[in-house]
Amino acid sequence: MLDFLPRLKTEVLIGTGPYGTNLATRGYDQTGNSSWWAINHPDVYQDLLKAFCDAGCNWALINAHTRLRLKPFGLEDKAREMSYKLARLTKEVIPNTCYLGFYMSGSMVFLPPIGDASVDEVYESYAEQVVIAEDIGVDFFQVSGSDIEQTRLAIKAVKDNSKLPIAGLLHSINPTPRGFRTITGVDPTTGAKKLEEFGADIVGQICGGINYEETTAVLREMRTACSKYLAARPNAGLPELINGKTVHPATPEQMAKEAPNWVESGARLISGCCGTTPEHLAKVVAVLK
C-alpha cells in the first residue's frame, strides 16, 4: 500500500464517519464518554466499523482522548488503556488496505488566563497520546479543536514525537454576519494559514454549523491561504429535535451531490462528522469513484 501522503496526489481518500452519533442509534445514551462506551460494547463498535468499511471507506480513526478530556468523566487514569483497547478493536475489523489514523480532539479545557490548565499540561497530555500512537502503529494523525492555540500544541506534540503526517482541522465553523468563524472567532483563511505554519500536512474543517454547500465555500477560502491538501468533515446538517430525538437532516444524496465540489476545491480527505452514517459515505464513494 502506498504511503499516506503520496497517495493523495492522485486519489481522494474517504474515511469513517463519527462514532458518537452512530453509536447513539445503537444503544449509546450519550451521557458518558462514547469511546469508553464503545470499549464496553465491542460488538456494537466493531459492527459499526464494518458498516463503514463495507461502504467503501479506506481510512479509519482511533478516537482517542487525552487524560484532560477524560477528566470530567472520571476516566483520566484510563487514557492509556482506552487507546490500546480501541486500537485492538479497530485493527481486528478494518482491512489491510485501510489506513489507520489517530484522532486527537480538543482537550475540553481552557488555557490561562481563562482556564486552569497550563500550556505544559495540555502539551504533555497530547504528547502522551502521540507516544502511544507510535507504539500502536498508525499511518497518520488527525488533530482538531476550537481553540487554535491548543491545536498548535497538539501538532507540536506530534512533530516532536513522530514523523507521521498530520491532518489539522478547524473545529466548529459556523456562518456569522462577518463570515465563517469558529466558536472562538477564527476565520477559515486565518485558520488554514496558521495550521500550515504549525506544520499540518493536510488542512481542513470538521463539525460545526455549516451545510454541505457552505463547506465548499469554506474550503475555497482555505485554498487561498495555504498550499496543503484539504479535508472536509462537515456535519449532516444542523441537528433538529423531532419527537424527542436528535436528527441530522442532510441526506446521503445531498452529501454525494456536493462532495465533488469539495474535491474541486482541493479536498483529498473526505468524511463527515455528527449525523453522518455509513449510508452517507456509501453514496459519496459511489459518486467519487
Wavefront OBJ file of the C-alpha trace (Angstrom):
o trace
v 0.000 0.000 0.000
v 1.311 3.429 -0.920
v 2.349 5.807 1.837
v -0.477 8.007 3.002
v 0.570 11.438 1.686
v 1.879 10.344 -1.742
v -1.419 8.625 -2.435
v -3.268 11.935 -2.039
v -1.527 13.211 -5.170
v -3.776 11.073 -7.329
v -6.637 9.900 -5.099
v -9.375 11.082 -2.792
v -9.485 9.001 0.396
v -12.802 8.595 2.188
v -12.881 7.909 5.909
v -15.131 6.502 8.578
v -17.739 8.864 9.946
v -18.462 9.836 13.554
v -18.720 7.165 16.188
v -20.759 9.089 18.772
v -23.936 9.826 16.807
v -23.871 6.422 15.118
v -23.428 4.610 18.422
v -26.334 6.680 19.768
v -28.620 4.914 17.299
v -27.223 1.603 18.539
v -27.748 1.965 22.281
v -25.286 4.621 23.499
v -27.275 7.066 25.676
v -24.813 9.974 25.165
v -24.446 10.602 28.900
v -20.881 9.274 29.179
v -17.770 9.132 27.045
v -18.542 7.479 23.699
v -15.143 5.769 23.389
v -15.490 4.208 26.843
v -18.987 3.022 25.869
v -17.570 1.516 22.668
v -14.902 -0.383 24.607
v -17.599 -1.832 26.840
v -19.794 -2.712 23.844
v -17.158 -4.057 21.452
v -19.548 -5.941 19.166
v -21.584 -2.785 18.523
v -18.454 -0.738 17.863
v -16.982 -3.305 15.510
v -20.252 -3.759 13.637
v -20.297 -0.001 13.036
v -16.720 -0.091 11.739
v -17.621 -2.968 9.441
v -20.514 -0.935 8.055
v -18.167 1.959 7.281
v -15.646 -0.368 5.619
v -18.421 -2.051 3.619
v -19.458 1.422 2.449
v -16.019 1.784 0.856
v -14.123 3.851 3.424
v -10.359 3.481 3.099
v -9.242 5.178 6.299
v -10.441 4.773 9.869
v -9.746 6.637 13.078
v -8.928 5.589 16.607
v -10.925 8.170 18.543
v -8.510 8.556 21.453
v -8.833 11.080 24.260
v -6.274 12.798 26.437
v -6.455 12.496 30.205
v -7.601 16.121 30.382
v -10.577 15.424 28.106
v -11.440 12.308 30.106
v -11.247 14.016 33.495
v -14.896 15.242 33.566
v -15.959 11.605 33.139
v -13.675 10.383 35.922
v -11.675 8.416 33.352
v -8.401 10.360 33.331
v -6.494 7.301 34.559
v -7.920 5.245 31.679
v -6.434 7.277 28.803
v -3.642 4.852 28.002
v -5.786 1.749 28.459
v -8.533 3.177 26.246
v -6.171 3.985 23.382
v -4.754 0.453 23.288
v -8.161 -1.204 23.581
v -9.668 0.958 20.826
v -6.677 0.214 18.625
v -7.084 -3.519 19.109
v -10.822 -3.438 18.409
v -10.300 -1.281 15.324
v -7.441 -3.315 13.883
v -9.441 -6.527 14.278
v -12.045 -5.197 11.855
v -10.532 -2.904 9.242
v -8.920 -4.497 6.168
v -5.195 -4.277 5.499
v -5.885 -1.808 2.703
v -7.427 0.664 5.149
v -5.248 3.410 6.623
v -5.386 3.879 10.384
v -5.450 7.369 11.830
v -5.115 8.507 15.435
v -7.593 11.266 16.258
v -6.765 13.780 18.991
v -9.573 16.272 19.542
v -9.738 19.284 21.814
v -8.867 18.737 25.458
v -12.088 20.411 26.725
v -10.136 22.803 28.949
v -9.152 26.438 28.613
v -5.652 27.810 28.772
v -4.729 30.734 31.056
v -5.881 33.346 31.750
v -9.370 31.881 31.244
v -8.794 28.316 32.354
v -6.815 26.418 34.931
v -4.838 24.041 32.683
v -1.336 25.213 31.875
v 0.282 25.134 28.441
v 2.671 22.448 29.667
v -0.168 20.275 30.976
v -2.043 20.429 27.669
v 1.083 19.758 25.639
v 2.103 16.809 27.830
v -1.366 15.269 27.617
v -1.117 15.308 23.816
v 2.486 14.065 23.806
v 1.473 11.054 25.924
v -1.059 10.078 23.282
v 1.398 10.522 20.422
v 3.865 8.130 22.056
v 1.051 5.590 22.479
v 0.020 6.001 18.831
v 3.579 5.383 17.687
v 3.633 2.194 19.737
v 0.267 1.103 18.335
v 1.380 1.692 14.772
v -0.757 4.194 12.876
v -0.461 5.865 9.481
v -1.353 9.467 10.314
v -2.683 11.810 12.978
v -5.807 13.925 12.882
v -5.952 16.810 15.343
v -8.712 19.354 15.777
v -10.079 21.819 18.248
v -11.999 25.028 18.614
v -9.006 26.686 20.299
v -6.317 27.240 17.659
v -3.607 27.524 20.328
v -4.418 24.082 21.729
v -4.436 22.690 18.202
v -0.950 24.162 17.817
v 0.130 22.308 20.935
v -1.305 19.059 19.582
v 0.527 19.473 16.275
v 3.735 20.347 18.123
v 3.371 17.211 20.236
v 3.107 15.130 17.056
v 6.038 16.889 15.382
v 8.202 16.417 18.479
v 7.474 12.707 18.821
v 6.618 11.380 15.367
v 7.376 11.745 11.672
v 3.874 10.748 10.545
v 1.588 13.042 8.510
v -0.780 15.368 10.336
v -4.264 16.479 9.335
v -5.069 19.686 11.221
v -8.765 20.585 11.184
v -10.629 23.673 12.329
v -13.453 22.603 14.619
v -16.969 24.039 14.716
v -17.028 26.556 11.874
v -20.306 28.469 11.709
v -21.813 31.145 9.449
v -21.937 34.601 11.083
v -22.752 38.127 9.861
v -18.974 38.638 9.499
v -18.424 35.442 7.541
v -17.453 31.947 8.615
v -15.951 31.706 12.094
v -15.106 29.044 14.651
v -16.704 29.430 18.073
v -13.511 31.170 19.191
v -13.650 33.638 16.292
v -11.095 32.188 13.842
v -11.967 32.561 10.150
v -11.103 29.822 7.615
v -8.361 31.844 5.910
v -6.543 32.675 9.131
v -7.065 29.160 10.457
v -5.712 27.478 7.322
v -2.673 29.743 7.262
v -1.897 29.065 10.923
v -2.390 25.300 10.625
v 0.064 25.211 7.725
v 2.534 27.304 9.724
v 2.161 24.931 12.690
v 3.214 22.023 10.467
v -0.013 20.342 9.332
v 0.336 18.356 6.109
v -3.423 18.465 5.485
v -5.727 21.341 6.449
v -9.494 21.322 6.693
v -12.663 21.585 8.717
v -14.679 19.312 10.967
v -18.087 19.557 12.668
v -19.852 22.904 13.126
v -22.922 24.618 11.811
v -22.180 24.818 8.087
v -24.150 22.883 5.477
v -22.655 20.994 2.562
v -22.667 23.971 0.186
v -21.117 26.213 2.844
v -18.424 23.573 3.319
v -17.418 24.171 -0.294
v -17.188 27.904 0.387
v -15.029 27.298 3.483
v -12.671 25.039 1.533
v -12.302 27.655 -1.182
v -11.371 30.251 1.440
v -8.824 27.860 2.917
v -7.329 27.173 -0.505
v -6.484 30.867 -0.899
v -4.412 30.796 2.300
v -2.477 27.525 2.192
v -0.879 25.117 -0.249
v -1.654 21.881 1.582
v -4.132 19.132 0.760
v -7.573 19.923 2.189
v -10.003 17.845 4.236
v -13.789 18.077 4.596
v -15.690 16.566 7.529
v -18.959 18.529 7.898
v -21.960 17.538 9.959
v -25.015 16.122 8.231
v -26.843 19.413 8.652
v -27.898 21.292 11.776
v -29.460 18.899 14.290
v -33.194 19.102 14.896
v -35.220 17.736 17.805
v -38.016 15.595 16.358
v -40.291 13.577 18.646
v -37.707 13.827 21.391
v -34.870 12.556 19.214
v -31.932 14.457 17.739
v -31.988 14.203 13.952
v -29.426 15.459 11.446
v -31.484 16.244 8.341
v -28.938 16.206 5.489
v -29.410 13.116 3.342
v -26.826 10.803 1.772
v -27.930 12.070 -1.642
v -27.281 15.686 -0.638
v -23.786 14.823 0.596
v -22.971 12.897 -2.569
v -24.205 15.770 -4.734
v -21.877 18.322 -3.095
v -18.812 16.149 -2.433
v -17.408 16.592 -5.986
v -17.281 20.341 -5.309
v -15.149 19.664 -2.218
v -12.745 17.719 -4.406
v -12.701 20.522 -6.970
v -11.869 22.920 -4.128
v -8.840 20.852 -3.097
v -10.173 18.242 -0.662
v -8.334 14.907 -0.693
v -9.618 13.576 2.639
v -13.400 13.357 2.867
v -15.678 12.104 5.601
v -18.409 13.517 7.789
v -18.962 14.432 11.396
v -22.120 14.355 13.533
v -25.050 12.621 11.854
v -23.010 11.138 9.001
v -23.879 7.464 8.542
v -22.367 4.612 6.532
v -25.154 5.255 4.023
v -23.942 8.836 3.518
v -20.411 7.693 2.811
v -21.503 4.830 0.546
v -23.220 7.405 -1.680
v -20.110 9.601 -1.656
v -17.900 6.643 -2.549
v -20.183 5.742 -5.457
v -20.046 9.279 -6.852
v -16.344 9.956 -6.379
v -15.058 6.589 -7.528
l 1 2 3 4 5 6 7 8 9 10 11 12 13 14 15 16 17 18 19 20 21 22 23 24 25 26 27 28 29 30 31 32 33 34 35 36 37 38 39 40 41 42 43 44 45 46 47 48 49 50 51 52 53 54 55 56 57 58 59 60 61 62 63 64 65 66 67 68 69 70 71 72 73 74 75 76 77 78 79 80 81 82 83 84 85 86 87 88 89 90 91 92 93 94 95 96 97 98 99 100 101 102 103 104 105 106 107 108 109 110 111 112 113 114 115 116 117 118 119 120 121 122 123 124 125 126 127 128 129 130 131 132 133 134 135 136 137 138 139 140 141 142 143 144 145 146 147 148 149 150 151 152 153 154 155 156 157 158 159 160 161 162 163 164 165 166 167 168 169 170 171 172 173 174 175 176 177 178 179 180 181 182 183 184 185 186 187 188 189 190 191 192 193 194 195 196 197 198 199 200 201 202 203 204 205 206 207 208 209 210 211 212 213 214 215 216 217 218 219 220 221 222 223 224 225 226 227 228 229 230 231 232 233 234 235 236 237 238 239 240 241 242 243 244 245 246 247 248 249 250 251 252 253 254 255 256 257 258 259 260 261 262 263 264 265 266 267 268 269 270 271 272 273 274 275 276 277 278 279 280 281 282 283 284 285 286 287 288 289
